[in-house]
Amino acid sequence: MAVLIGVDAHKRTHTLVAVDEVGRKLAERTVQATSEGHLNAVQWAGQWSDVSFAVEDCRHMTRRLEQDLIKMGFRVIRVHTRFMATARRSGRQPGKSDPIDALAVAHAALREPDLPVAALDGPSRQVKLLFDHRHDLILERTKVINRLRWHVHELDPQLTIPPRGLRSYSTMDSVAAHLEGFSGTVARIADDLLARCRELTRQVNQLERELRDLVRILAPSLLAIPGCGVLSAAAIIGETATASRFRSKDAYARFTGTAPIPVWSGNNVKVRLNRGGNRTLNHALHTIAVTQARGSGRGKTYYDGLTARGKTRKEALRLLRRRLSDVVLRALLADERTRTQPATNTGQEAA
């Protein structure tokens, strides 16, 4: 009998609920969120022969559990939180508890056949960590710049700083030289904020250089797509994780949020914009689509053909994004095959 174990993960404990093929609850167990607790969960699951796990997609909360289960040979399905919430609302048992949530995770995994499957951490994990860290530093720098502008305005209302000028070292040097003529608490705070802004800019630029070196090695085919820069490629690699875990281009399009949602009844077929999916991936594809629409090549030709047939600019960009989703998936798969091919050839030569 095939058994699916839904997991409701927390910092201290994990609650597991086992269900059969039709979603009937078989048993439940709570273990510690440690490697020893994960081993206890595997030993408990050993009472069934064919077992898979489904976890709510809370990456940092469930990453150690996912890695331990995969290393022990189990298939781990990631369930988006919105699916779990829907399953819980439609359940027969009212309320909210760890066993109810774990059961909802299992039911959502049974109902949705195209959910992503977790894989062992690879180079894409490093890209995602660096990309997210760079994004956090940019947000912090924006806060620092906003505070700095208010203090500079208080010191000298006539000093004009370009809208994005404080991202460049030359503008920072100019502002620092101007602040040397002021004294007092406000001037000291402005100097501290300017120094912090300079340090954050240095870190952001360093992270971008690291990402450039990683992406050039991991995804040369992805970078070859017109309009795909280093940061867009890094976002795609980090959020996709492993392209081979998607069973088809349509499943990947649903993941990226580029697949339209059907909203029709009868003979009049209609679709609407998909506002779900991975928004970071969707934004990266949108950036590539806008760049291609403004440039030249096959993307520009496709975009112009759509607008010539009466499509609006937004509609044409959405259709171009959907086509780019397939192009990006093919490039990712090609790069993954290239990375694994040398290892395969080496093993054959050694044999």
N, C-alpha and C positions, 0 to 999 in steps of 0.2 A: 504494500500500500504506500503510495506517495504521500508524504507528510510535509506540510509547510509550517514553519515556526515563525510567528510574528514576534518582533522584539520592540518593546518600548524602552528606550535607552535614557538613562540619567547619569549624573556625575558619579554617584555612589553605587547604584544598583541598576541591573537590567532585568526587566520582567519578560518572560518568554511564555507564549501560548502556542500550543501545537494544534493544528486543524488538519482534517483529511481533505480529499479532493473536492468535496462539496461545501467545505467551510464549517463542518461540525467540530466543535471544540473537543479535543481529546485529553489534554492535560495542560497544566501551567506550572511555572517554576520561576523563582527569583534568585539571581546570583549576584555576586559582587562584581563591580566594574573594574576588575583586575585580570591579569593573565591567569591567575589561579581560578577566578570565577568563570572565565571563558572556558577553561578546561572542564570545570564542573558542568557547564552548559553542554559541551560536546559529549561528555559521558552520559548526561541525562538524555540527549538526543539519540544515543546509541541503541535505545530500545526499539527504534524503527530502522528499517533497512534503507529506504530511499528518502532522504531528508534534504530540504533546502531551507534557507533562512531569508526572511524579509525584514528589513530595518527601515525605520523612518530616516529620510535623507537629511540628517543633521551631521554634516561632515566631521566637524571636530569632536562631536559627542560620540560618534560611533566608529571613528576611523580605526582605533586599536582593535575593537571587536571585529570589524570587517577584515582587517589584515590577519588576525589570529584564525578566523574561520576559513579564509581562503587558503592559508598555508596548510590547514588540516584537510583540504580537499572539498570543502562545501561550496555550493553555489549561493551567492548572496545577492539579493534583489534590493534595489533602492526604491523606496516608496516616497513620493513627494508628499509633503505635509497636507496639501489640499485634498489629495485622494484619501488620506487617512481620516481627515475631518469629515469628509462626505460619508465614508463608511461608518463612522461612529454615529452620525446623525440618523442614518438609516437602519441602525441596529435595533434589535428587539429589546435589549437591556438599556434602560435609561441611565443617565448619570455619566460620570467620568472618573476613571481610576486607571492605575497602571495595567491591570489585566484587560480592562475594556479597551484601552488604547492599543495594547499588543494584539488583541483580537481584531481590531479595526485595521491594523497594518496588514495582518494576514489576509483579511477579506479583500482589501484593496489590491493586494498583489495577485490574488486569484482572479479578480474582476478585470484587471488591466494587464493584457498579455505582453505589451511592448515596453515595459518598464526597463530602465537601464540596469545592467548587472555590474557589480563592483569588481575591481581588478586590483592586483597588487600595485603599490606605489612605484612609479617609474619616473623618468625625466620630466614628464608633464607635471608631476606634483611640485617639482622644484620651480618650474616656470610659473605655476599658479601662485606659489608662496611669494615669489619675488614680485610678480605683477600686483598682487593684492597689497603687499607692503608698500610698493611705490604709490599705489592709489591712496593709501592711508596717509602717507607723507605729503602728498599733494593737497589733500583735504586739510591737513594740519597747517601747511604753508599758507593756504588761502585764509584761514582764520588769523594767522599771524599778520599777514599783509593787511587785512581789514582793520585790525587793531592799530597797526603801524600808521596807516593812512589817517586815522582819526587824530593820533598824537601829532603827526607832522602838520596836519591842517591847523591844529591848535597853536603850534609854534609859529607857522608861517602860512597863512591862508593863501598867499599869492604863489606859493610853490606848486607847480603843476607836474604831476607824475603821470606818464602814459598809462592807459588802462591795464596793460599787461607788462608794464615796464619793470616791475620789481621781480620779474623772473630772470632778468639778465644782470650779470655782474657789473656791467658798465653803469646801469642806472643805480644800482646799489651803491657803487663808489661815489657817484654824483650826489646822492642823497646824504651819504655819510659825510662827505666834505661840507655840504651845506649845514648839517647839524652841528658841526664843530663850533659854529658861532653862537650856539645857545647853551645855556646852563640850567640847572634845576632838575627837579624830579621827573618832569615830563620828558625832558631831553634825555635823561639817563635811561628811562624806560624805552624810549624810541631807539636808542643805541642798542639796547639788549634785544629788542624785537628785530632790528635790522641784522644783527649778528646771527640770531636764530634763523631768520629767513635765508641768509647766505649758507648756513650749514645744511638746512633742509634742501636747498637747491643743489648743493654738492651731492647729497645722498641720492636725490632723485636722478641726477645725471649719471651717477655711478651705477645705479640699478638699471637704468636704460641701456647702458653699455653692456652690462652682464646679460640682460635679456637678448640683446642683439647677437651676442656670441652664441648663446644657447639656441636661439631660434634658427640661426644659419646652419647649425649642425643638425638640429632635429627636424626641421621642416623646410628644406630648400624648395620643394614643389609648391608649398603653400606661399612662400615669398614670391614665387614666380607668377602668381596670379596678379594681373594688373590692379592697382589700387590697394593691395594688401601690404601694409607697412609692418614694421617690427612689432609695434604695440598691438595692432589688430591681430597679427599672427600669434602673439603671446597670449592674448585673451582667448583666442580660439583653441589653442593647444591646452591651456590650463583648464578651461571649462569642459572641453570635450573629453579630456582624460585619455581615453583609448577609443579610437574610431571604430575598431573592429568589434566593440561590444554592441554596436547598433546593428540590428539584423537587416536593415534596408535603408535606402535613402529617404523613404517616407517617414520611417521612425526617427531618423536624425532631423528631418524637417520639423516634426512635431516637437522634438527636444529644443530646437533653436527658435521655435515660435514663428516660423515662416510658413507653415502649412495653414491654409485658410480653414475656418470653421464653417461647416455646412449649416445653413439656417433656412431650410425650404421645406415645403409640403406640397404635394400634388405635382404638377408638371413644370412649374416655374422654378428651376434650379438656381439657388442663390447661395453665396458664401459671404462671410464677414471677416474682418480683421481679427487675427489671433493675438490677443494681448497677454497670452500666457507664455510658457516656455522659458528658457534661460535668457534673461534680458541682457546680460553681458554679452553673450554670443550674438543675440539679435542686434545689439548696437554695433558690434564689430562688423557684421554683415552689412548693416545699413551704411557704415562708413565706406566700405568697399564699393557698395552700389552707387553712392553719391559721387565718389571719385571716378568711377567708370562712366557714369552718365555725363560727367563734365569733360571727360577726355576723349579718347578714340579707341577703336577696337571693337571686338564682338559685343561687349557690354553696351557700348554707346550705340551700336547699330540696332541691337535688340530694343533698347530704351526708345530710340527715335521711331522705330517701327510701331511700338505700342502707342506712343503719343500721336502718331500719324493716323492711327485707326480710331482715335477718339478717347483714349485713356487719359485720365488726368495725370499730373506729375506724381502725385502720391500713389495712385494705382500702379503706374509704371514702375516706380521704385519698389513697391511690394512684390510685383511679379519678378523683377530682377533679383530681389533678395532671395526669393524662392529658388530661382535657378542657380544663384551663387551658393546656396546651401548644398546642392548636389556637387557643384564644382569643388567646393572646399572639402567635402567628404572624400571625393576621389583623390584629392591631393594628400589628405591625411593618411588614407589607406596606402597610397603609393610610398609615402615617406616611412610608414611603419614597416612595410615589406622590405624596403631598402635597409632599414636598421637591423632587421632580423635575418636577412639573407646572408651576411658575412658569417654570423654565428652558425647558421645551418651548414654553410659550405665548409667551415672549419671542422665541424663535427664529422662531416662525411669524409674529409681528407684524413682525419685522425683514425677513422674506422678502417 
